[in-house]
Amino acid sequence: MLAPIRIQLGLEKLNFQILRRSFATLAVGERKGTTRDVQTMLRHTRPDTTLENYVKDVPESVYAMSDAMYEQIAGPPDEKQGLVMIPTAGGIQ
């Protein structure tokens, strides 16, 4: 099921475990929800399970570097065409 997506993205490996960890890390790191919210979404009984096994610490400086690189590569949004590019903090993990 994920193989076509993995190939299209040029990833060596993609499975639901990777997606769960990416979701948890981004949700907590970008302050989209609390640890309790992520714990509930992943159906963990204890927040320790979520934090120890799923959420990986990403320093704020890494998000800032990623955003700066994105802006340098993509350039400013083209307002003439009405396109608005909204990057997410930290990009994709």
Secondary structure as UniProt FT lines:
FT   HELIX           3..9
FT   HELIX           16..29
FT   TURN            30..31
FT   HELIX           35..42
FT   HELIX           47..53
FT   HELIX           60..74
FT   HELIX           79..81
FT   TURN            89..90
//
